[in-house]
Amino acid sequence: MTSAIPLSTGIDPTPSRPRPRELSRHRVSGGLVVWSRCSCGRLRMAYAPDDPDPAGERPLTAGGGTPGCPDCDPGRA
């Protein structure tokens, strides 16, 4: 006898996209450097100073963005 799985199980049948993944974290003299791999595959670096700018500017980043990537596209809001 075969039983059907009800649709209300909460299991998403569609494959999910990869999530950004932190590769390493390093304490440096003025703050913290984090290397990560974006869901699109791009390698990224973020530097967060210990004493952030009071103007509220974002941390320094390197690695750019991939157009259309929901995680790193520079054109997204």
Backbone as XML, in Angstrom:
<?xml version="1.0"?>
<chain id="A" units="angstrom">
  <residue number="1" name="MET">
    <atom name="N" x="0.848" y="-1.182" z="0.000"/>
    <atom name="CA" x="0.000" y="0.000" z="0.000"/>
    <atom name="C" x="0.888" y="1.238" z="0.000"/>
  </residue>
  <residue number="2" name="THR">
    <atom name="N" x="0.574" y="2.172" z="-0.820"/>
    <atom name="CA" x="1.331" y="3.412" z="-0.940"/>
    <atom name="C" x="0.496" y="4.548" z="-0.382"/>
  </residue>
  <residue number="3" name="SER">
    <atom name="N" x="1.119" y="5.391" z="0.412"/>
    <atom name="CA" x="0.391" y="6.542" z="0.945"/>
    <atom name="C" x="0.972" y="7.821" z="0.368"/>
  </residue>
  <residue number="4" name="ALA">
    <atom name="N" x="0.126" y="8.746" z="0.076"/>
    <atom name="CA" x="0.559" y="10.032" z="-0.470"/>
    <atom name="C" x="0.980" y="10.958" z="0.655"/>
  </residue>
  <residue number="5" name="ILE">
    <atom name="N" x="1.962" y="11.795" z="0.369"/>
    <atom name="CA" x="2.398" y="12.802" z="1.340"/>
    <atom name="C" x="1.520" y="14.027" z="1.166"/>
  </residue>
  <residue number="6" name="PRO">
    <atom name="N" x="0.861" y="14.460" z="2.218"/>
    <atom name="CA" x="0.008" y="15.648" z="2.093"/>
    <atom name="C" x="0.840" y="16.883" z="1.764"/>
  </residue>
  <residue number="7" name="LEU">
    <atom name="N" x="0.258" y="17.808" z="1.028"/>
    <atom name="CA" x="0.956" y="19.024" z="0.620"/>
    <atom name="C" x="1.220" y="19.972" z="1.788"/>
  </residue>
  <residue number="8" name="SER">
    <atom name="N" x="0.575" y="19.777" z="2.892"/>
    <atom name="CA" x="0.732" y="20.680" z="4.028"/>
    <atom name="C" x="1.862" y="20.264" z="4.968"/>
  </residue>
  <residue number="9" name="THR">
    <atom name="N" x="2.822" y="19.444" z="4.495"/>
    <atom name="CA" x="3.898" y="18.986" z="5.371"/>
    <atom name="C" x="4.949" y="20.057" z="5.626"/>
  </residue>
  <residue number="10" name="GLY">
    <atom name="N" x="4.959" y="21.112" z="4.823"/>
    <atom name="CA" x="5.962" y="22.157" z="5.004"/>
    <atom name="C" x="7.263" y="21.878" z="4.276"/>
  </residue>
  <residue number="11" name="ILE">
    <atom name="N" x="7.342" y="20.776" z="3.540"/>
    <atom name="CA" x="8.540" y="20.450" z="2.778"/>
    <atom name="C" x="8.471" y="21.166" z="1.437"/>
  </residue>
  <residue number="12" name="ASP">
    <atom name="N" x="9.491" y="21.917" z="1.110"/>
    <atom name="CA" x="9.541" y="22.643" z="-0.151"/>
    <atom name="C" x="10.107" y="21.714" z="-1.221"/>
  </residue>
  <residue number="13" name="PRO">
    <atom name="N" x="9.310" y="21.347" z="-2.236"/>
    <atom name="CA" x="9.796" y="20.423" z="-3.253"/>
    <atom name="C" x="10.792" y="21.039" z="-4.220"/>
  </residue>
  <residue number="14" name="THR">
    <atom name="N" x="10.898" y="22.350" z="-4.260"/>
    <atom name="CA" x="11.845" y="22.998" z="-5.171"/>
    <atom name="C" x="13.197" y="23.125" z="-4.486"/>
  </residue>
  <residue number="15" name="PRO">
    <atom name="N" x="14.282" y="22.886" z="-5.230"/>
    <atom name="CA" x="15.606" y="23.007" z="-4.610"/>
    <atom name="C" x="15.889" y="24.456" z="-4.232"/>
  </residue>
  <residue number="16" name="SER">
    <atom name="N" x="16.523" y="24.658" z="-3.101"/>
    <atom name="CA" x="16.833" y="26.023" z="-2.670"/>
    <atom name="C" x="18.199" y="26.427" z="-3.210"/>
  </residue>
  <residue number="17" name="ARG">
    <atom name="N" x="18.382" y="27.708" z="-3.381"/>
    <atom name="CA" x="19.669" y="28.204" z="-3.874"/>
    <atom name="C" x="20.669" y="28.200" z="-2.729"/>
  </residue>
  <residue number="18" name="PRO">
    <atom name="N" x="21.953" y="28.129" z="-3.062"/>
    <atom name="CA" x="22.968" y="28.154" z="-1.998"/>
    <atom name="C" x="22.919" y="29.473" z="-1.236"/>
  </residue>
  <residue number="19" name="ARG">
    <atom name="N" x="23.290" y="29.448" z="-0.004"/>
    <atom name="CA" x="23.337" y="30.643" z="0.830"/>
    <atom name="C" x="24.770" y="31.166" z="0.899"/>
  </residue>
  <residue number="20" name="PRO">
    <atom name="N" x="24.949" y="32.479" z="1.126"/>
    <atom name="CA" x="26.307" y="32.978" z="1.333"/>
    <atom name="C" x="26.950" y="32.228" z="2.500"/>
  </residue>
  <residue number="21" name="ARG">
    <atom name="N" x="28.259" y="31.969" z="2.395"/>
    <atom name="CA" x="28.940" y="31.156" z="3.401"/>
    <atom name="C" x="30.201" y="31.856" z="3.876"/>
  </residue>
  <residue number="22" name="GLU">
    <atom name="N" x="30.351" y="32.001" z="5.179"/>
    <atom name="CA" x="31.559" y="32.594" z="5.750"/>
    <atom name="C" x="32.694" y="31.579" z="5.671"/>
  </residue>
  <residue number="23" name="LEU">
    <atom name="N" x="33.840" y="32.011" z="5.124"/>
    <atom name="CA" x="34.993" y="31.132" z="4.976"/>
    <atom name="C" x="35.989" y="31.311" z="6.107"/>
  </residue>
  <residue number="24" name="SER">
    <atom name="N" x="36.267" y="32.571" z="6.458"/>
    <atom name="CA" x="37.203" y="32.822" z="7.554"/>
    <atom name="C" x="36.958" y="34.186" z="8.154"/>
  </residue>
  <residue number="25" name="ARG">
    <atom name="N" x="37.446" y="34.348" z="9.369"/>
    <atom name="CA" x="37.281" y="35.590" z="10.137"/>
    <atom name="C" x="38.608" y="35.855" z="10.820"/>
  </residue>
  <residue number="26" name="HIS">
    <atom name="N" x="39.144" y="37.073" z="10.639"/>
    <atom name="CA" x="40.462" y="37.395" z="11.183"/>
    <atom name="C" x="40.440" y="38.732" z="11.916"/>
  </residue>
  <residue number="27" name="ARG">
    <atom name="N" x="40.920" y="38.736" z="13.136"/>
    <atom name="CA" x="41.062" y="39.973" z="13.898"/>
    <atom name="C" x="42.346" y="40.642" z="13.411"/>
  </residue>
  <residue number="28" name="VAL">
    <atom name="N" x="42.256" y="41.907" z="13.006"/>
    <atom name="CA" x="43.415" y="42.696" z="12.584"/>
    <atom name="C" x="43.544" y="43.892" z="13.514"/>
  </residue>
  <residue number="29" name="SER">
    <atom name="N" x="44.593" y="44.662" z="13.351"/>
    <atom name="CA" x="44.881" y="45.737" z="14.305"/>
    <atom name="C" x="43.739" y="46.735" z="14.477"/>
  </residue>
  <residue number="30" name="GLY">
    <atom name="N" x="42.967" y="46.986" z="13.420"/>
    <atom name="CA" x="41.923" y="47.994" z="13.545"/>
    <atom name="C" x="40.512" y="47.471" z="13.489"/>
  </residue>
  <residue number="31" name="GLY">
    <atom name="N" x="40.326" y="46.162" z="13.437"/>
    <atom name="CA" x="38.965" y="45.653" z="13.345"/>
    <atom name="C" x="38.905" y="44.177" z="13.005"/>
  </residue>
  <residue number="32" name="LEU">
    <atom name="N" x="37.945" y="43.835" z="12.155"/>
    <atom name="CA" x="37.684" y="42.448" z="11.822"/>
    <atom name="C" x="37.556" y="42.312" z="10.306"/>
  </residue>
  <residue number="33" name="VAL">
    <atom name="N" x="38.246" y="41.314" z="9.725"/>
    <atom name="CA" x="38.138" y="41.014" z="8.298"/>
    <atom name="C" x="37.434" y="39.671" z="8.167"/>
  </residue>
  <residue number="34" name="VAL">
    <atom name="N" x="36.398" y="39.634" z="7.329"/>
    <atom name="CA" x="35.638" y="38.408" z="7.096"/>
    <atom name="C" x="35.662" y="38.104" z="5.599"/>
  </residue>
  <residue number="35" name="TRP">
    <atom name="N" x="36.099" y="36.884" z="5.264"/>
    <atom name="CA" x="36.077" y="36.399" z="3.888"/>
    <atom name="C" x="34.871" y="35.482" z="3.752"/>
  </residue>
  <residue number="36" name="SER">
    <atom name="N" x="34.109" y="35.657" z="2.677"/>
    <atom name="CA" x="32.932" y="34.824" z="2.471"/>
    <atom name="C" x="32.771" y="34.490" z="0.996"/>
  </residue>
  <residue number="37" name="ARG">
    <atom name="N" x="31.958" y="33.484" z="0.728"/>
    <atom name="CA" x="31.629" y="33.078" z="-0.636"/>
    <atom name="C" x="30.145" y="33.343" z="-0.814"/>
  </residue>
  <residue number="38" name="CYS">
    <atom name="N" x="29.808" y="34.183" z="-1.794"/>
    <atom name="CA" x="28.418" y="34.552" z="-2.043"/>
    <atom name="C" x="27.683" y="33.355" z="-2.651"/>
  </residue>
  <residue number="39" name="SER">
    <atom name="N" x="26.363" y="33.418" z="-2.654"/>
    <atom name="CA" x="25.569" y="32.337" z="-3.245"/>
    <atom name="C" x="25.813" y="32.214" z="-4.740"/>
  </residue>
  <residue number="40" name="CYS">
    <atom name="N" x="26.307" y="33.285" z="-5.383"/>
    <atom name="CA" x="26.612" y="33.230" z="-6.813"/>
    <atom name="C" x="28.016" y="32.688" z="-7.070"/>
  </residue>
  <residue number="41" name="GLY">
    <atom name="N" x="28.796" y="32.476" z="-6.003"/>
    <atom name="CA" x="30.140" y="31.937" z="-6.136"/>
    <atom name="C" x="31.247" y="32.958" z="-5.996"/>
  </residue>
  <residue number="42" name="ARG">
    <atom name="N" x="30.913" y="34.237" z="-5.937"/>
    <atom name="CA" x="31.920" y="35.295" z="-5.851"/>
    <atom name="C" x="32.559" y="35.331" z="-4.461"/>
  </residue>
  <residue number="43" name="LEU">
    <atom name="N" x="33.885" y="35.483" z="-4.443"/>
    <atom name="CA" x="34.617" y="35.635" z="-3.187"/>
    <atom name="C" x="34.514" y="37.090" z="-2.735"/>
  </residue>
  <residue number="44" name="ARG">
    <atom name="N" x="34.201" y="37.295" z="-1.470"/>
    <atom name="CA" x="34.019" y="38.658" z="-0.952"/>
    <atom name="C" x="34.781" y="38.848" z="0.347"/>
  </residue>
  <residue number="45" name="MET">
    <atom name="N" x="35.204" y="40.089" z="0.584"/>
    <atom name="CA" x="35.885" y="40.458" z="1.814"/>
    <atom name="C" x="35.138" y="41.640" z="2.412"/>
  </residue>
  <residue number="46" name="ALA">
    <atom name="N" x="34.969" y="41.601" z="3.724"/>
    <atom name="CA" x="34.361" y="42.726" z="4.430"/>
    <atom name="C" x="35.242" y="43.084" z="5.618"/>
  </residue>
  <residue number="47" name="TYR">
    <atom name="N" x="35.487" y="44.373" z="5.772"/>
    <atom name="CA" x="36.282" y="44.875" z="6.898"/>
    <atom name="C" x="35.368" y="45.717" z="7.768"/>
  </residue>
  <residue number="48" name="ALA">
    <atom name="N" x="35.271" y="45.348" z="9.028"/>
    <atom name="CA" x="34.471" y="46.107" z="9.990"/>
    <atom name="C" x="35.413" y="46.675" z="11.039"/>
  </residue>
  <residue number="49" name="PRO">
    <atom name="N" x="35.590" y="47.998" z="11.054"/>
    <atom name="CA" x="36.496" y="48.599" z="12.031"/>
    <atom name="C" x="35.966" y="48.470" z="13.456"/>
  </residue>
  <residue number="50" name="ASP">
    <atom name="N" x="36.899" y="48.432" z="14.417"/>
    <atom name="CA" x="36.511" y="48.389" z="15.828"/>
    <atom name="C" x="35.788" y="49.658" z="16.235"/>
  </residue>
  <residue number="51" name="ASP">
    <atom name="N" x="36.191" y="50.780" z="15.644"/>
    <atom name="CA" x="35.586" y="52.070" z="15.955"/>
    <atom name="C" x="34.837" y="52.544" z="14.713"/>
  </residue>
  <residue number="52" name="PRO">
    <atom name="N" x="33.582" y="52.115" z="14.532"/>
    <atom name="CA" x="32.847" y="52.467" z="13.320"/>
    <atom name="C" x="32.634" y="53.966" z="13.184"/>
  </residue>
  <residue number="53" name="ASP">
    <atom name="N" x="32.489" y="54.378" z="11.958"/>
    <atom name="CA" x="32.242" y="55.780" z="11.638"/>
    <atom name="C" x="30.897" y="56.200" z="12.230"/>
  </residue>
  <residue number="54" name="PRO">
    <atom name="N" x="30.867" y="57.273" z="13.013"/>
    <atom name="CA" x="29.598" y="57.703" z="13.619"/>
    <atom name="C" x="28.553" y="58.118" z="12.589"/>
  </residue>
  <residue number="55" name="ALA">
    <atom name="N" x="28.984" y="58.381" z="11.350"/>
    <atom name="CA" x="28.023" y="58.778" z="10.316"/>
    <atom name="C" x="27.176" y="57.596" z="9.859"/>
  </residue>
  <residue number="56" name="GLY">
    <atom name="N" x="27.518" y="56.398" z="10.313"/>
    <atom name="CA" x="26.725" y="55.226" z="9.978"/>
    <atom name="C" x="27.041" y="54.620" z="8.629"/>
  </residue>
  <residue number="57" name="GLU">
    <atom name="N" x="28.234" y="54.890" z="8.094"/>
    <atom name="CA" x="28.600" y="54.304" z="6.810"/>
    <atom name="C" x="28.796" y="52.798" z="6.938"/>
  </residue>
  <residue number="58" name="ARG">
    <atom name="N" x="28.585" y="52.108" z="5.833"/>
    <atom name="CA" x="28.729" y="50.652" z="5.813"/>
    <atom name="C" x="30.197" y="50.259" z="5.911"/>
  </residue>
  <residue number="59" name="PRO">
    <atom name="N" x="30.471" y="49.021" z="6.355"/>
    <atom name="CA" x="31.854" y="48.542" z="6.413"/>
    <atom name="C" x="32.464" y="48.479" z="5.014"/>
  </residue>
  <residue number="60" name="LEU">
    <atom name="N" x="33.783" y="48.540" z="4.935"/>
    <atom name="CA" x="34.514" y="48.437" z="3.685"/>
    <atom name="C" x="34.370" y="47.023" z="3.136"/>
  </residue>
  <residue number="61" name="THR">
    <atom name="N" x="34.069" y="46.899" z="1.853"/>
    <atom name="CA" x="33.934" y="45.583" z="1.230"/>
    <atom name="C" x="34.742" y="45.538" z="-0.049"/>
  </residue>
  <residue number="62" name="ALA">
    <atom name="N" x="35.115" y="44.340" z="-0.475"/>
    <atom name="CA" x="35.813" y="44.126" z="-1.741"/>
    <atom name="C" x="35.252" y="42.870" z="-2.374"/>
  </residue>
  <residue number="63" name="GLY">
    <atom name="N" x="35.258" y="42.839" z="-3.668"/>
    <atom name="CA" x="34.767" y="41.675" z="-4.384"/>
    <atom name="C" x="33.610" y="42.012" z="-5.298"/>
  </residue>
  <residue number="64" name="GLY">
    <atom name="N" x="33.142" y="43.233" z="-5.221"/>
    <atom name="CA" x="32.083" y="43.665" z="-6.118"/>
    <atom name="C" x="30.808" y="42.880" z="-5.951"/>
  </residue>
  <residue number="65" name="GLY">
    <atom name="N" x="30.005" y="42.924" z="-6.991"/>
    <atom name="CA" x="28.742" y="42.210" z="-6.976"/>
    <atom name="C" x="28.445" y="41.644" z="-8.350"/>
  </residue>
  <residue number="66" name="THR">
    <atom name="N" x="27.641" y="40.626" z="-8.396"/>
    <atom name="CA" x="27.241" y="40.008" z="-9.646"/>
    <atom name="C" x="25.857" y="40.519" z="-10.004"/>
  </residue>
  <residue number="67" name="PRO">
    <atom name="N" x="25.698" y="41.137" z="-11.180"/>
    <atom name="CA" x="24.376" y="41.628" z="-11.573"/>
    <atom name="C" x="23.339" y="40.505" z="-11.526"/>
  </residue>
  <residue number="68" name="GLY">
    <atom name="N" x="22.231" y="40.781" z="-10.872"/>
    <atom name="CA" x="21.157" y="39.812" z="-10.755"/>
    <atom name="C" x="21.244" y="38.912" z="-9.539"/>
  </residue>
  <residue number="69" name="CYS">
    <atom name="N" x="22.374" y="38.917" z="-8.831"/>
    <atom name="CA" x="22.501" y="38.085" z="-7.640"/>
    <atom name="C" x="21.681" y="38.715" z="-6.513"/>
  </residue>
  <residue number="70" name="PRO">
    <atom name="N" x="20.805" y="37.951" z="-5.874"/>
    <atom name="CA" x="19.991" y="38.526" z="-4.809"/>
    <atom name="C" x="20.778" y="38.870" z="-3.549"/>
  </residue>
  <residue number="71" name="ASP">
    <atom name="N" x="22.025" y="38.396" z="-3.435"/>
    <atom name="CA" x="22.811" y="38.658" z="-2.240"/>
    <atom name="C" x="23.859" y="39.756" z="-2.416"/>
  </residue>
  <residue number="72" name="CYS">
    <atom name="N" x="24.384" y="39.937" z="-3.629"/>
    <atom name="CA" x="25.496" y="40.902" z="-3.762"/>
    <atom name="C" x="25.322" y="41.877" z="-4.931"/>
  </residue>
  <residue number="73" name="ASP">
    <atom name="N" x="24.180" y="41.891" z="-5.604"/>
    <atom name="CA" x="23.966" y="42.801" z="-6.737"/>
    <atom name="C" x="24.038" y="44.233" z="-6.270"/>
  </residue>
  <residue number="74" name="PRO">
    <atom name="N" x="25.002" y="45.024" z="-6.816"/>
    <atom name="CA" x="25.129" y="46.413" z="-6.369"/>
    <atom name="C" x="23.925" y="47.271" z="-6.723"/>
  </residue>
  <residue number="75" name="GLY">
    <atom name="N" x="23.095" y="46.837" z="-7.676"/>
    <atom name="CA" x="21.935" y="47.620" z="-8.071"/>
    <atom name="C" x="20.691" y="47.373" z="-7.259"/>
  </residue>
  <residue number="76" name="ARG">
    <atom name="N" x="20.733" y="46.387" z="-6.378"/>
    <atom name="CA" x="19.521" y="46.115" z="-5.596"/>
    <atom name="C" x="19.398" y="47.109" z="-4.455"/>
  </residue>
  <residue number="77" name="ALA">
    <atom name="N" x="18.185" y="47.330" z="-4.029"/>
    <atom name="CA" x="17.959" y="48.315" z="-2.959"/>
    <atom name="C" x="18.264" y="47.743" z="-1.616"/>
  </residue>
</chain>
